[in-house]
Amino acid sequence: MVNRILLLLAVCGLMASASAQTTQATPTTQATQATQTTQATQTTQTTQAAFPRYFYSAGLGLGIGKDDVAAYVGNSFNAVVGGGMNFTKMFGADAEYMYYDLNFRQSVKESQSLANQSGWMQSISIDGVVTVPRRFHGFTAYGKFGIGFYDRSVSIPTRSLQPGTVYQPAWRWWDINRDIFNNIITPQTMGSNSKVAGGFNYGGGISHPLNHLHDANIFLEWRYHRAYQSDGMTIVMPITVGLRW
């Protein structure tokens, strides 16, 4: 019983002391409190604006093909540059240019009469960006989805196709004219061919601040691109490492 009374008296004493300190606040204390309130407001404003309004990026990486690209090209390389705007800490959008190499594998060139072949695909896309608002050990995760235009081009030294020339599977990217029996219509030349088509992409990645190179972030990103050319879909999956500011 005595301990409970002493505890009650101690609590009452602390409450009384706190009340007296609040009532007897000096002008200096009030000024300090005002300064702390201002600093807290500034901190809150800084936290709310703790994301870049505009950003741009550049990267290089490995290109993984699917379907026709896997059969003709295999793995390749890609390059990406882009820039965009963050609307909030979580949502943004960007415009992006991608170059993807479509140089055929040597075995395909030799077996399908495509000596000195070269090729590439270029794209321009508009993408939505969703960023996870929380960081995990300094890493930020994000996802992308967008639509765009894809220009696929292939080329060989121009040559004439003679009667009896056997059509090869990879020649579909050259739009070779054939009859109903799948025979090549001659006379006909084979050289360069380009196809522009619409398509879409999606993917995601992670980034981490470097605290160097003008406060750049290094990023690792995987994307899936599908373009709907008239001779079939062109599907590539680039894995890119780069810098974002």
Order of alpha helices (4+ residues) and beta strands (2+ residues): alpha-alpha-beta-alpha-beta-beta-alpha-beta-beta-beta-beta-beta
